[in-house]
């Protein structure tokens, strides 16, 4: 994490602060680290303060996918090769 963010903005920044998965990622995304410095931080789970609704989202998504399953299959049916389509149209009498 950027050291300036850690020392001065961690508790005051209303938009939050980024914690990067690696030093390399931080240096790539935030070139000011040469001046600002880098600190290693630890994120620790304490408790859940609001239950997520992710299970409900997944359930609705699965229902939607099942509802559209027939439509998706029709789109994915194999098509005739273009050469055969052109040949069959050329053989039709006008």
Backbone torsions as a table, in degrees:
resi	resn	phi	psi	omega
1	UNK	NA	145.9	176.6
2	UNK	-59.6	129.2	-175.6
3	UNK	-65.2	-37.3	178.3
4	UNK	-64.3	-42.6	175.9
5	UNK	-59.3	-42.0	-178.9
6	UNK	-65.5	-47.1	-175.1
7	UNK	-75.4	-37.0	-169.7
8	UNK	-115.4	-25.3	-172.2
9	UNK	-114.4	-12.7	-174.3
10	UNK	-55.6	-42.6	-177.6
11	UNK	-94.5	-9.2	-173.3
12	UNK	-115.3	-17.5	-176.0
13	UNK	-78.2	113.3	-177.5
14	UNK	-67.3	-21.8	-179.1
15	UNK	-93.7	1.8	178.7
16	UNK	83.6	176.4	179.9
17	UNK	-130.1	148.2	-179.5
18	UNK	-85.9	139.5	171.9
19	UNK	-116.9	119.6	-174.9
20	UNK	-93.2	149.5	-178.6
21	UNK	-71.0	-19.5	-180.0
22	UNK	-151.6	160.4	176.7
23	UNK	-61.6	-40.0	-179.3
24	UNK	-61.0	-43.5	178.1
25	UNK	-63.0	-43.6	178.9
26	UNK	-60.7	-46.5	-178.9
27	UNK	-63.8	-36.0	179.7
28	UNK	-69.8	-40.9	-176.1
29	UNK	-85.0	-23.8	-175.9
30	UNK	-135.1	85.1	-175.8
31	UNK	-63.0	-14.0	-178.4
32	UNK	-73.5	-1.1	-177.2
33	UNK	-62.1	-22.0	177.3
34	UNK	-63.9	-35.1	177.8
35	UNK	-91.9	-38.4	-173.5
36	UNK	-81.5	-29.1	-177.3
37	UNK	90.7	171.4	-178.6
38	UNK	-134.1	138.2	174.9
39	UNK	-124.5	148.4	175.1
40	UNK	-92.9	126.0	-178.9
41	UNK	-121.9	163.9	177.2
42	UNK	-124.5	132.4	176.1
43	UNK	-103.7	128.5	-175.2
44	UNK	-127.3	132.3	177.2
45	UNK	-76.8	130.2	178.5
46	UNK	-107.5	-57.7	177.3
47	UNK	-163.4	161.3	177.0
48	UNK	-87.6	125.6	-177.9
49	UNK	-100.5	-15.8	174.1
50	UNK	-147.7	128.1	179.8
51	UNK	-68.1	136.8	178.7
52	UNK	-76.7	162.6	178.4
53	UNK	-114.5	23.8	-174.8
54	UNK	-64.5	-39.0	179.0
55	UNK	-60.7	-41.1	178.7
56	UNK	-64.3	-40.9	178.3
57	UNK	-61.4	-45.6	-180.0
58	UNK	-62.8	-39.6	179.1
59	UNK	-63.4	-45.0	178.8
60	UNK	-65.3	-38.5	179.0
61	UNK	-64.3	-43.5	179.5
62	UNK	-63.6	-41.6	177.9
63	UNK	-61.6	-42.7	179.6
64	UNK	-64.2	-41.5	178.7
65	UNK	-63.4	-42.7	179.1
66	UNK	-65.7	-38.5	179.4
67	UNK	-63.6	-38.0	-177.3
68	UNK	-91.7	3.5	-174.4
69	UNK	-58.6	-44.4	179.6
70	UNK	-62.5	-39.4	179.5
71	UNK	-65.7	-41.3	-178.5
72	UNK	-67.4	-37.9	180.0
73	UNK	-63.4	-39.4	-178.6
74	UNK	-65.9	-31.6	178.2
75	UNK	-71.2	-33.5	-174.6
76	UNK	-88.8	3.1	178.8
77	UNK	-61.7	142.9	179.2
78	UNK	-63.3	139.3	179.9
79	UNK	-96.0	156.5	173.5
80	UNK	-67.3	143.8	174.5
81	UNK	-59.6	144.8	-176.1
82	UNK	-55.7	-38.6	-179.4
83	UNK	-60.5	-38.9	179.4
84	UNK	-68.9	-38.1	178.7
85	UNK	-63.2	-47.1	179.9
86	UNK	-62.6	-42.6	179.5
87	UNK	-62.5	-44.9	-177.8
88	UNK	-66.8	-34.4	178.1
89	UNK	-71.5	-35.0	179.8
90	UNK	-69.2	-29.9	-178.4
91	UNK	-81.4	-14.9	-179.8
92	UNK	-70.5	140.4	176.8
93	UNK	-84.5	140.1	-180.0
94	UNK	-94.8	NA	NA
